[in-house]
């Protein structure tokens, strides 16, 4: 039975399976309108998202005290000081900047070194001529410290193809201030909480420090005096060369680097946002950095009345005094005051010993001279040089000394077999030295035999050909001590004589901008001298000509007697304008104004480096200086009664304030001198006018030695009088000799 069933199943499968394997016949029937719904596709599984790490907050501490700076030449060094709080110094820090260099700089042999507090952080190739490149260096822990930190940038640059001295002028690397910073990791590190740390307020991206002064009224004399006094103390505490001051009505909306809000006034006139401090200020003087919701650095200086507010400002100088351990941010190295008869080693001035294989070696150092330095027309300073050069150096090489940017000496290197310059004395005149801070630059131009071929890569592969030793000394002889007035260099260099006065009367214009201009001027004088000028607000009518004074007011507000005393006048032609008639008259009358005698005299004097003006045949006097419509003028005038008046003025308050802010920039401030210095709105350089009738004022106790030196310098500037004195002395000697011989000699 089972066998029969299996047989039937086999037969059935043999019939059905071939039928199923046949192809389906072609279907010509119309398509159906019905659509078959496809089952929905299943949604893909969600991919898990990795959580993004939360970056810790960072604060930026900008470094450069100017918009940018350049490292020029083959070897260049720039240094600065940055102040930090204890919290900032302990935080993880990164130094970062971006730079751009000249296209002729050879990247394979040029490099930039960065040094912090004497520790080398790293070396980067200088290779960014087409677009700025970023350098970021993590600072090791413990390198930074609370207070002053010194950061140095050292550039070694070589030319791609040229081995001449002239080609070194084409080498530069520029660092932008908006990118040069310390990036500090941590929350609220930009906040300064102690008066001793005020310098840690730092700079903004443009290299400026700004005080936003919030005070009820600057028209009151006592309020203005306190504000000026406070501004000077803040400038010294912040350790900046120039302080930008602006008047504000409210506190800052956000915290910003390099900005300090200063709330100044009695307790009853504090802003509504600080009303919680009114009770404390009403019970006594207060000067403290206070927390505000925005996190902005805010200083409150208050008290029951203006006398108490003035007393509160003393706490700033007590907490952050001026000292050698707290240098100004743009002056990191020691700057000694040379009083004469002194010598200082360049090692003490921050100049290192250097081995050099380039074409033009440069090093610079600075020193101070007192405000009564009076030796610009006689005498010589000395550089006692310790150096050596190889036999590759050829004739035509020389050592140049520049004093305040002016060539003072050129000494050729004559030996062709190399040489050792041991205690070699190079003398140069003190003509270009000035009261205040001076810069001396030593430049060595090297013409080498091997540079004549200048094969590829030789600019960086040349062997050492010059060694400059830091044991080199700068010597300054004894010099005369007297003040030739008027001379604005005393003000710009050391705020003399006002920094030594017990009280300085200051006359201000009527508007608030005059007070802001006064703060800008006196802050700049305070940073130059390191002292606070003791000002008092006075009116024009009470000035005493026998006393020193400062006047800061627009020219139209000055009375005619004051104008006559300060040597200024109205009606100047605007800057850039030209009186065509005067020019034509000059050409028309030029021939008649000269004669044979003047021409011969000028030629003879020119042979010895003099002019007719140097002879000072007749006494002269300073003519009133006309104030141009678009310029700011800083002038000094010596009063016959003995007072020295300094005047800051313009044709209106707005131009006076704007001009003073530009004049306070270090590059322009160092150009101020003479009896009048002026800066027009379109000018980049200050125009200084020297006095033709200086008044000599002795500043030291009577001394025959000092009097002799004073006479030497004075006679050097009064040649005809010196000649007449020599002639008179010769006549007296002749008469005395004749008289003596007549008495003791033979009668026949």
Secondary structure, DSSP 8 states (H G I E B T S, - for coil): -HHHHHHHHHHHHHHHHHHHHS------S---S------------------------EEEEE--SSSEEEEESSEEEEEEEEEE-HHHHHS-EEEEEEEEE-TTB-TTT-EEEEEETTEEEEEEE---SSS-EEEEEE--TTSS-SEEEEEEEEEE--BSS--SSGGGGG-EEEEETTT-EEEEESTTTT---SGGGGGGG---TTS--EEEEEES-SSSHHHHHHHHHHHHHHHHHHT-S--EEEE-SS--SS--TTEEEEEEEEGGG--GGGGGGHHHHHHS-EEEEE--TT---EEEEEESSHHHHHHHTHHHHHHS---TTS--TT--S---B--SSEEEEGGGGT---EEE-SSEEEEEEEEEE-TTB--TTS-EEEEEEEEEE-TTB-TT-EEEEEETTEEEEEEE---SS-EEEEEEEEEEESTT--SEEEEEEEEEE--BGGGGT--TTHHHH----EEE-TT-EEEE----BEEEES-THHHHHH-TTGGGSS-EEEEE-SSHHHHHHHHHHHHHHHHHHTS---EEEE-GGG--TTS-EEEE--GGGS-HHHHHHHTEES----TT---HHHHHHHHHHHHHH--HHHHHHHHHHHHTT--HHHH--S------EE--TTEEEEEEEE-TTS-EEEEEE-SSHHHHHHHHHHHTSHHHHTT--SSEEEEETT-SS-EEE--SS-EEEE-S---HHHHHHHHHHHHHH-HHHHHHHHHHHHHHHHHHHHHHHHHHS---
